[in-house]
C-alpha cells in the first residue's frame, strides 16, 4: 500500500511582490446656473416643443410675480415712510412740551429746577440726536 504524503504549501504572502498597476481617473464636471424669473431660452424652446402653449403661461406667471414684488416693495416703502413720519411728529410734540415745561419753570423763578431740567434735557437729547444722525449714515447707500 502506497502512502501518499500531502505536500505542505506556504500561505500566500500578505503583500504581493508583483508590480502593481496604477489606475488613474479623471472626472470632468460641468455646471450651469441661471438667475431670473424665466428659465433660459434654450429650456423655453424645449418646453414649448413638448407642451405647446406652456411658455405663454410661464411668461404670464413671471409677469404676475413681478407685479406682486413691485406692490410689496411699494407697501414696505410706504410703511417705512409712515413710521418715520410718526416718529418725527412724536419727537416734535415732545420737544414742544419740554420747552413749555422749561418756560413754566423759568416763569416760576425756580432756578434749581430749571437747571436740572436743562441738564436732563441735554443728557437725554444729545445722545438721541447723535444716534439718529449715526443711524441715518448707516442707512444711506455708499456713493461710488
C-alpha positions, 0 to 999 in steps of 0.5 A: 500500500502506497502512502501518499504524503500531502505536500505542505504549501506556504500561505500566500504572502500578505503583500504581493511582490508583483508590480502593481498597476496604477489606475488613474481617473479623471472626472470632468464636471460641468455646471450651469446656473441661471438667475431670473424669473424665466428659465433660459431660452434654450429650456423655453424652446424645449418646453414649448416643443413638448407642451405647446402653449406652456411658455405663454403661461410661464411668461404670464406667471413671471409677469404676475410675480413681478407685479406682486414684488413691485406692490410689496416693495411699494407697501414696505416703502410706504410703511417705512415712510409712515413710521418715520413720519410718526416718529418725527411728529412724536419727537416734535410734540415732545420737544414742544412740551419740554420747552413749555415745561422749561418756560413754566419753570423759568416763569416760576423763578425756580432756578434749581429746577430749571437747571436740572431740567436743562441738564436732563434735557441735554443728557437725554437729547444729545445722545438721541440726536447723535444716534439718529444722525449715526443711524441715518449714515448707516442707512444711506447707500455708499456713493461710488 
